[in-house]
Amino acid sequence: MKKRIMVTGGCGYIGSHTAVALIENDFEVLILDDLSNSNKEVLDRIKSITGIRPKLLEVDLKDSFLCDNMFCYNKNIDAVIHFAAHKAVSESIEKPLKYYHNNLYALINVLVAMEKYNINNFIFSSSATVYGNPDELPITEKNKTKRPFSPYGNTKRVAEEVLEDITISNKDLSAISLRYFNPIGAHDSGCLGELPNGIPNNLMPYITQTAVGIRKTLSVFGNDYPTKDGTPIRDYIHVVDLAEAHVIAVQRLLEKKQENAFETFNLGTGNGYSVLEIINAFEKVLNQKVNYTIADRRPGDVPQLYSDTSLAKTKLGWVAKRNLENMIATAWKWEQNYRQEQNLQEN
Ligand code: UD1
């Protein structure tokens, strides 16, 4: 029988790519999503790639009663991958309570239900933001976590601490926290990708939307950082590589290979690129100029974040396979396909 994986937030950017990777690896996927920042049509996209339309349960996991029902009426769950969370850094600074409420309530409700229904494998969608402004680069998992600059980031850090605590008291529970660096790119097919609500906060969707003509000018937030060209350096990672890491992490839990009840892994490529390098690479791949201007620094941005990837390599046997050109080419293919679809629907 296929192993059954509950994917909360499975209609979102990383969740949907992970659902595809799970299905391709012969898992059954059950998606839970409140569709607050995603759309049901993602299920058709997953079907067009895999041939299978996963079941969606539309639910707000902040509601403990509804969350319990999900587990009560859906038996034989082998593992839970928990993506469901708000993720806009700037909004979290304006509305911290919204972020603490949503991201932490949903997490706690899921964990309570898992304990009640005896489900013992949990993967958490974390972020390199838990390292704050790191003292040492590249960042290993041994780097101390620091208070992140945003409430969003802090929900990730607190969530990890919650997991650490409960894996100590609940001896049956095993959890893996995956700390993503900067996920970009899209599925090779061009029919699944990132769909930010409104004006994008993140660099890559802002670039593709500027290139496609929806945004006029990209603002480069600061060129006076202590880096090679003055713009911040990040470790960009292809979303399909990330998705594959989730499949490996699930297998690690199911095969009981973990060395500690709570494990954390960095997911990055180990390569740091500056904002200007990303823009240049984009211009080269597309042979098209991106309209940009230098603006003030964005509060909360740190100069450099890039990962040491050796732990994921040695313990999970995972390395990112896709290069920057592929990340850019797929992000662009997706942006163009999506806009074409929209135009067809409007006409
Ligand atoms: C942020 C979050 C991170 C989250 C990630 C993906 C923090 C500190 N960072 O990462 O937790 O996992 O988003 O959602 O909480 N930039 C521009 N112009 C733009 C947009 C971005 O110059 O219009 C620059 C930024 O200043 C930064 C780089 O591009 O130097 C990357 O920014 P972004 O894509 O937003 O990711 P992070 O802030 O690194």
Boltz pocket constraint, residues with backbone or C-beta under 6 A from the ligand:
constraints:
  - pocket:
      binder: B
      contacts: [[A, 87], [A, 89], [A, 126], [A, 127], [A, 128], [A, 129], [A, 148], [A, 149], [A, 150], [A, 152], [A, 153], [A, 180], [A, 181], [A, 182], [A, 183], [A, 200], [A, 201], [A, 202], [A, 203], [A, 204], [A, 206], [A, 218], [A, 219], [A, 220], [A, 221], [A, 222], [A, 231], [A, 232], [A, 233], [A, 234], [A, 275], [A, 298], [A, 300], [A, 301], [A, 302]]
      max_distance: 6.0
